[in-house]
Each structure stands twice: as C-alpha cells, then as structure tokens.
Amino acid sequence: MSRDIEVLSHLVGSLDELIRKLEKSVNENKIDEANSIKATIFEINKKIIEESA
C-alpha cells in the first residue's frame, strides 16, 4: 500500500509540473507543444486511474 501511495504521489507531482508547462505553452501560443503536453497528461491520468483501482 505504501508503494502505491508513493507511485500516486509521484504521478500527481508530474501532473502538477506538466499543467504549469501546458499553461505556459498555451500563453505563448505554442500549440504543438501544448498538444504534446496534453497527451502526456492524459497518459498520466490513465496511470493514476489504473493505480488507484
């Protein structure tokens, strides 16, 4: 259980960092970069759902 919490904590931290990068990319109108970050966020969300199931 402790390992699961550790993994989820790491994934949430990664999401937080990616969301900040996404906001910056959108503000700078870097659409390709923003789309790439969104895809990564989607994959991390998927992993979080799998880990918490």
N, CA, C and O atoms as CSV, one atom per row, in Angstrom:
chain,resi,resn,atom,element,x,y,z
A,1,MET,N,N,0.827,-1.198,0.000
A,1,MET,CA,C,0.000,0.000,0.000
A,1,MET,C,C,0.869,1.259,0.000
A,1,MET,O,O,0.567,2.232,-0.691
A,2,SER,N,N,1.943,1.229,0.777
A,2,SER,CA,C,2.841,2.377,0.843
A,2,SER,C,C,3.447,2.676,-0.528
A,2,SER,O,O,3.599,3.836,-0.913
A,3,ARG,N,N,3.786,1.629,-1.247
A,3,ARG,CA,C,4.354,1.786,-2.592
A,3,ARG,C,C,3.335,2.431,-3.532
A,3,ARG,O,O,3.689,3.278,-4.352
A,4,ASP,N,N,2.077,2.029,-3.408
A,4,ASP,CA,C,1.024,2.614,-4.243
A,4,ASP,C,C,0.910,4.112,-3.994
A,4,ASP,O,O,0.781,4.899,-4.932
A,5,ILE,N,N,0.957,4.495,-2.738
A,5,ILE,CA,C,0.859,5.912,-2.383
A,5,ILE,C,C,2.058,6.671,-2.935
A,5,ILE,O,O,1.923,7.798,-3.412
A,6,GLU,N,N,3.219,6.054,-2.868
A,6,GLU,CA,C,4.437,6.669,-3.398
A,6,GLU,C,C,4.321,6.888,-4.904
A,6,GLU,O,O,4.666,7.956,-5.410
A,7,VAL,N,N,3.843,5.888,-5.608
A,7,VAL,CA,C,3.680,5.987,-7.063
A,7,VAL,C,C,2.654,7.062,-7.405
A,7,VAL,O,O,2.894,7.895,-8.279
A,8,LEU,N,N,1.519,7.046,-6.724
A,8,LEU,CA,C,0.480,8.047,-6.990
A,8,LEU,C,C,0.976,9.455,-6.692
A,8,LEU,O,O,0.683,10.392,-7.436
A,9,SER,N,N,1.717,9.604,-5.616
A,9,SER,CA,C,2.260,10.908,-5.252
A,9,SER,C,C,3.193,11.423,-6.345
A,9,SER,O,O,3.148,12.599,-6.704
A,10,HIS,N,N,4.030,10.545,-6.867
A,10,HIS,CA,C,4.945,10.927,-7.950
A,10,HIS,C,C,4.160,11.333,-9.201
A,10,HIS,O,O,4.488,12.328,-9.847
A,11,LEU,N,N,3.139,10.569,-9.533
A,11,LEU,CA,C,2.341,10.874,-10.723
A,11,LEU,C,C,1.616,12.209,-10.580
A,11,LEU,O,O,1.542,12.985,-11.534
A,12,VAL,N,N,1.086,12.474,-9.398
A,12,VAL,CA,C,0.392,13.744,-9.166
A,12,VAL,C,C,1.380,14.906,-9.266
A,12,VAL,O,O,1.056,15.955,-9.822
A,13,GLY,N,N,2.581,14.716,-8.727
A,13,GLY,CA,C,3.610,15.745,-8.851
A,13,GLY,C,C,3.965,16.010,-10.304
A,13,GLY,O,O,4.152,17.158,-10.706
A,14,SER,N,N,4.055,14.955,-11.082
A,14,SER,CA,C,4.341,15.097,-12.511
A,14,SER,C,C,3.220,15.854,-13.209
A,14,SER,O,O,3.470,16.697,-14.070
A,15,LEU,N,N,1.993,15.549,-12.834
A,15,LEU,CA,C,0.844,16.248,-13.423
A,15,LEU,C,C,0.898,17.736,-13.124
A,15,LEU,O,O,0.660,18.561,-14.006
A,16,ASP,N,N,1.209,18.077,-11.885
A,16,ASP,CA,C,1.277,19.479,-11.483
A,16,ASP,C,C,2.296,20.233,-12.336
A,16,ASP,O,O,2.022,21.332,-12.819
A,17,GLU,N,N,3.460,19.639,-12.512
A,17,GLU,CA,C,4.512,20.260,-13.323
A,17,GLU,C,C,4.075,20.398,-14.780
A,17,GLU,O,O,4.303,21.434,-15.404
A,18,LEU,N,N,3.457,19.366,-15.313
A,18,LEU,CA,C,3.004,19.405,-16.707
A,18,LEU,C,C,1.901,20.435,-16.926
A,18,LEU,O,O,1.851,21.082,-17.972
A,19,ILE,N,N,1.024,20.586,-15.950
A,19,ILE,CA,C,-0.049,21.580,-16.081
A,19,ILE,C,C,0.544,22.981,-16.155
A,19,ILE,O,O,0.081,23.813,-16.935
A,20,ARG,N,N,1.572,23.246,-15.341
A,20,ARG,CA,C,2.238,24.551,-15.408
A,20,ARG,C,C,2.879,24.761,-16.788
A,20,ARG,O,O,2.783,25.845,-17.363
A,21,LYS,N,N,3.528,23.726,-17.309
A,21,LYS,CA,C,4.142,23.820,-18.640
A,21,LYS,C,C,3.083,24.025,-19.712
A,21,LYS,O,O,3.289,24.779,-20.663
A,22,LEU,N,N,1.946,23.351,-19.554
A,22,LEU,CA,C,0.851,23.494,-20.513
A,22,LEU,C,C,0.328,24.927,-20.519
A,22,LEU,O,O,0.121,25.510,-21.583
A,23,GLU,N,N,0.116,25.491,-19.336
A,23,GLU,CA,C,-0.364,26.873,-19.248
A,23,GLU,C,C,0.609,27.826,-19.939
A,23,GLU,O,O,0.193,28.729,-20.665
A,24,LYS,N,N,1.904,27.621,-19.709
A,24,LYS,CA,C,2.917,28.475,-20.334
A,24,LYS,C,C,2.886,28.322,-21.853
A,24,LYS,O,O,2.946,29.316,-22.576
A,25,SER,N,N,2.793,27.098,-22.335
A,25,SER,CA,C,2.757,26.851,-23.782
A,25,SER,C,C,1.542,27.498,-24.423
A,25,SER,O,O,1.639,28.089,-25.498
A,26,VAL,N,N,0.403,27.386,-23.762
A,26,VAL,CA,C,-0.823,27.989,-24.296
A,26,VAL,C,C,-0.681,29.511,-24.322
A,26,VAL,O,O,-1.035,30.159,-25.306
A,27,ASN,N,N,-0.160,30.072,-23.228
A,27,ASN,CA,C,0.015,31.528,-23.172
A,27,ASN,C,C,0.973,32.037,-24.245
A,27,ASN,O,O,0.817,33.149,-24.751
A,28,GLU,N,N,1.967,31.215,-24.589
A,28,GLU,CA,C,2.936,31.603,-25.613
A,28,GLU,C,C,2.501,31.144,-27.004
A,28,GLU,O,O,3.237,31.296,-27.980
A,29,ASN,N,N,1.304,30.586,-27.079
A,29,ASN,CA,C,0.719,30.134,-28.348
A,29,ASN,C,C,1.549,29.046,-29.029
A,29,ASN,O,O,1.638,29.009,-30.256
A,30,LYS,N,N,2.152,28.169,-28.242
A,30,LYS,CA,C,2.922,27.039,-28.773
A,30,LYS,C,C,1.995,25.820,-28.812
A,30,LYS,O,O,2.015,24.976,-27.917
A,31,ILE,N,N,1.201,25.752,-29.848
A,31,ILE,CA,C,0.129,24.765,-29.937
A,31,ILE,C,C,0.653,23.330,-30.004
A,31,ILE,O,O,0.118,22.453,-29.325
A,32,ASP,N,N,1.679,23.074,-30.802
A,32,ASP,CA,C,2.210,21.706,-30.908
A,32,ASP,C,C,2.736,21.218,-29.565
A,32,ASP,O,O,2.491,20.080,-29.166
A,33,GLU,N,N,3.465,22.093,-28.871
A,33,GLU,CA,C,3.989,21.740,-27.550
A,33,GLU,C,C,2.840,21.490,-26.575
A,33,GLU,O,O,2.879,20.535,-25.799
A,34,ALA,N,N,1.829,22.340,-26.614
A,34,ALA,CA,C,0.673,22.190,-25.728
A,34,ALA,C,C,-0.041,20.867,-25.992
A,34,ALA,O,O,-0.447,20.186,-25.050
A,35,ASN,N,N,-0.197,20.500,-27.251
A,35,ASN,CA,C,-0.857,19.234,-27.590
A,35,ASN,C,C,-0.060,18.039,-27.094
A,35,ASN,O,O,-0.638,17.054,-26.634
A,36,SER,N,N,1.252,18.118,-27.183
A,36,SER,CA,C,2.112,17.047,-26.691
A,36,SER,C,C,1.980,16.907,-25.173
A,36,SER,O,O,1.892,15.797,-24.650
A,37,ILE,N,N,1.968,18.024,-24.487
A,37,ILE,CA,C,1.821,18.008,-23.026
A,37,ILE,C,C,0.456,17.454,-22.640
A,37,ILE,O,O,0.347,16.674,-21.694
A,38,LYS,N,N,-0.579,17.848,-23.361
A,38,LYS,CA,C,-1.919,17.326,-23.075
A,38,LYS,C,C,-1.966,15.813,-23.218
A,38,LYS,O,O,-2.607,15.135,-22.416
A,39,ALA,N,N,-1.297,15.281,-24.228
A,39,ALA,CA,C,-1.263,13.831,-24.427
A,39,ALA,C,C,-0.553,13.146,-23.258
A,39,ALA,O,O,-0.984,12.088,-22.800
A,40,THR,N,N,0.525,13.747,-22.782
A,40,THR,CA,C,1.254,13.193,-21.639
A,40,THR,C,C,0.392,13.233,-20.385
A,40,THR,O,O,0.370,12.273,-19.613
A,41,ILE,N,N,-0.315,14.333,-20.180
A,41,ILE,CA,C,-1.214,14.452,-19.027
A,41,ILE,C,C,-2.285,13.364,-19.089
A,41,ILE,O,O,-2.606,12.749,-18.072
A,42,PHE,N,N,-2.832,13.129,-20.268
A,42,PHE,CA,C,-3.840,12.089,-20.442
A,42,PHE,C,C,-3.285,10.727,-20.032
A,42,PHE,O,O,-3.959,9.968,-19.335
A,43,GLU,N,N,-2.067,10.414,-20.457
A,43,GLU,CA,C,-1.447,9.126,-20.114
A,43,GLU,C,C,-1.205,9.002,-18.611
A,43,GLU,O,O,-1.411,7.933,-18.036
A,44,ILE,N,N,-0.775,10.077,-17.979
A,44,ILE,CA,C,-0.549,10.037,-16.529
A,44,ILE,C,C,-1.872,9.852,-15.801
A,44,ILE,O,O,-1.948,9.082,-14.844
A,45,ASN,N,N,-2.910,10.545,-16.242
A,45,ASN,CA,C,-4.233,10.366,-15.627
A,45,ASN,C,C,-4.678,8.914,-15.734
A,45,ASN,O,O,-5.242,8.357,-14.792
A,46,LYS,N,N,-4.423,8.314,-16.876
A,46,LYS,CA,C,-4.772,6.912,-17.094
A,46,LYS,C,C,-4.026,6.013,-16.100
A,46,LYS,O,O,-4.611,5.089,-15.534
A,47,LYS,N,N,-2.739,6.286,-15.892
A,47,LYS,CA,C,-1.946,5.507,-14.938
A,47,LYS,C,C,-2.466,5.687,-13.517
A,47,LYS,O,O,-2.515,4.729,-12.745
A,48,ILE,N,N,-2.853,6.914,-13.169
A,48,ILE,CA,C,-3.389,7.171,-11.828
A,48,ILE,C,C,-4.660,6.364,-11.616
A,48,ILE,O,O,-4.848,5.765,-10.557
A,49,ILE,N,N,-5.525,6.344,-12.610
A,49,ILE,CA,C,-6.771,5.579,-12.501
A,49,ILE,C,C,-6.463,4.094,-12.343
A,49,ILE,O,O,-7.088,3.413,-11.529
A,50,GLU,N,N,-5.510,3.593,-13.112
A,50,GLU,CA,C,-5.132,2.177,-13.009
A,50,GLU,C,C,-4.538,1.861,-11.641
A,50,GLU,O,O,-4.858,0.828,-11.054
A,51,GLU,N,N,-3.680,2.734,-11.128
A,51,GLU,CA,C,-3.024,2.504,-9.836
A,51,GLU,C,C,-4.010,2.577,-8.673
A,51,GLU,O,O,-3.846,1.885,-7.668
A,52,SER,N,N,-5.028,3.415,-8.813
A,52,SER,CA,C,-5.954,3.596,-7.696
A,52,SER,C,C,-7.132,2.630,-7.745
A,52,SER,O,O,-7.959,2.610,-6.833
A,53,ALA,N,N,-7.211,1.832,-8.805
A,53,ALA,CA,C,-8.324,0.877,-8.935
A,53,ALA,C,C,-8.105,-0.344,-8.064
A,53,ALA,O,O,-8.940,-1.248,-8.048
